Amino acid sequence: MKKIIVGISSSIAAYKACDLIRLFVKEGYSVHAVATENALHLVSSLTLEVLSGNPVHSAQYSRDRREMGHIELKTDASLLLVAPATANSIGKFANGIADDMLSTTFLSVTCPVLIAPAMNPAMYGHPAVRDNIARLKSWGVRFIDPDEGLAVCGDEGAGRLADINKIFRASVDAIS
């Protein structure tokens, strides 16, 4: 059974990660969710655990000092999918900042990485975000471009999380 790590950052689209997890589980994948602390304000840890059948990883440090969650997570992982990925998470990845479980996991994995951005269109088009994406692509990180349309804030343009089925297909293709 292939293991997929689903990283969830704090975009309003975080709830869509639940549908992604359901698709992966339905197809027989072992799914392990890693959520930022702020993402858990948008979708509950309990929901992610019930859908994936595995504990959610969000705290960088465990009370058991022998545990190293990010190292355990990367073992046998076939894919790290970050969906939704905020400008903040993308910036952390591109600059080697490891100050939460998701960014630490990103730095530790040796499997393919697929990122599905979701943010305000102005943020997505900002030169800092574009540079961070270009840097990650130069390292071999793959991206699923966001959809265009009306954002929650009322702005129009590219930045909405790509269609869940498109993300699912790209993920399966990345590990086939």
C-alpha positions in Angstrom: 0.0 0.0 0.0 1.5 3.4 -1.0 1.8 6.0 1.6 0.7 9.6 0.9 1.4 12.5 3.2 -1.2 15.2 2.8 0.0 18.5 4.0 -2.7 21.1 4.9 -1.9 24.8 5.4 -4.3 27.5 6.6 -6.2 28.5 3.4 -9.9 28.7 3.6 -9.8 25.8 1.1 -8.4 23.5 3.9 -11.8 21.8 4.1 -11.2 20.4 0.6 -8.4 18.3 1.9 -11.1 16.1 3.5 -12.4 15.2 0.0 -8.9 14.5 -1.2 -8.2 12.2 1.7 -11.4 10.3 1.1 -10.5 9.8 -2.6 -7.0 8.4 -1.6 -8.4 6.1 1.1 -11.1 4.9 -1.3 -8.4 3.9 -3.8 -6.4 2.0 -1.2 -3.7 4.5 -0.2 -2.4 4.9 3.3 -2.9 8.6 4.1 -1.2 10.6 6.8 -2.3 14.2 7.3 0.1 16.9 8.5 -1.7 20.1 9.3 -0.4 23.5 10.4 -1.8 24.7 13.7 -3.8 27.4 11.9 -5.2 24.9 9.4 -6.7 23.1 12.4 -8.8 26.2 13.0 -10.4 25.6 9.6 -10.8 21.8 9.7 -10.7 19.6 12.8 -8.1 17.1 13.7 -10.8 14.6 14.5 -12.3 14.9 11.0 -8.9 14.3 9.4 -8.2 11.4 11.7 -11.6 9.7 11.0 -11.2 10.2 7.2 -7.6 9.0 7.0 -7.7 6.3 9.7 -4.4 7.7 11.1 -3.5 10.3 13.7 -3.0 13.9 12.5 0.5 15.3 12.8 0.6 19.0 13.8 2.8 19.4 16.8 6.5 19.6 15.9 7.5 18.1 19.3 6.1 15.2 21.2 6.0 14.6 24.9 7.9 11.4 24.1 11.4 12.7 23.4 12.3 9.6 21.5 9.7 10.4 18.8 10.7 12.3 15.7 7.4 12.7 13.8 8.8 14.2 10.6 11.4 11.4 10.3 8.8 8.7 11.0 6.4 10.3 8.5 8.9 10.3 5.7 9.7 6.6 6.0 8.2 4.7 3.1 6.3 7.8 1.8 5.5 7.7 -1.9 4.4 11.4 -2.1 4.1 14.6 -0.1 1.1 16.5 -1.4 0.5 19.9 0.1 -3.1 21.0 -0.7 -3.9 23.7 0.0 -0.5 25.4 0.1 -0.5 29.0 1.3 2.0 31.7 0.3 3.4 31.3 3.8 4.0 27.6 3.5 5.5 28.0 0.0 7.8 30.7 1.3 9.0 28.5 4.2 9.6 25.6 1.9 11.6 27.7 -0.6 13.8 29.2 2.2 14.4 26.2 4.3 12.4 27.4 7.3 11.4 24.5 9.5 9.3 26.0 12.3 6.3 23.7 12.2 5.5 20.1 11.4 4.6 20.7 7.8 7.7 22.7 6.9 9.9 20.2 8.8 8.3 17.3 7.0 8.9 19.0 3.7 12.6 19.3 4.4 12.9 15.7 5.5 11.1 13.8 2.7 13.0 12.2 -0.2 9.8 11.3 -2.1 8.2 13.4 -4.9 6.5 16.6 -3.7 3.4 18.0 -5.3 2.1 21.4 -4.3 -1.4 22.9 -4.9 -1.4 26.6 -4.1 -4.5 28.3 -2.8 -4.5 32.0 -1.9 -5.7 35.5 -2.9 -5.0 36.2 -6.6 -2.9 39.3 -5.7 -0.8 37.1 -3.3 -0.4 34.4 -6.0 0.9 37.0 -8.5 3.2 38.7 -6.1 6.9 38.6 -7.2 8.0 37.0 -3.8 5.5 34.1 -4.3 6.4 33.7 -7.9 10.1 33.6 -7.1 9.5 31.0 -4.3 7.5 28.8 -6.7 10.3 29.1 -9.4 12.9 28.2 -6.8 10.9 25.1 -5.7 10.3 24.1 -9.3 14.1 24.3 -9.9 14.5 21.7 -7.1 12.1 19.3 -8.8 9.0 20.2 -6.8 5.9 19.9 -9.0 2.9 22.3 -8.8 -0.7 22.1 -9.8 -1.7 25.5 -10.9 -4.6 27.1 -9.1 -7.9 27.7 -10.8 -9.1 31.1 -11.9 -12.3 32.6 -10.5 -13.9 34.5 -7.7 -11.9 34.3 -4.4 -13.6 34.3 -1.0 -12.6 37.9 -0.6 -14.3 39.0 -3.8 -11.2 39.4 -5.9 -11.1 37.7 -9.3 -8.1 35.8 -10.8 -5.8 32.8 -10.3 -5.5 31.6 -6.8 -8.4 29.2 -6.0 -7.4 25.6 -5.1 -7.4 23.5 -8.3 -10.2 21.0 -8.7 -10.0 18.1 -6.3 -10.2 15.5 -9.0 -7.3 17.2 -10.9 -5.2 17.2 -7.8 -6.0 13.5 -7.2 -5.1 12.5 -10.8 -1.9 14.5 -10.7 -1.0 12.8 -7.3 -1.6 9.3 -8.7 0.4 10.1 -11.8 3.3 11.4 -9.7 3.6 8.0 -7.9 2.7 5.6 -10.7 
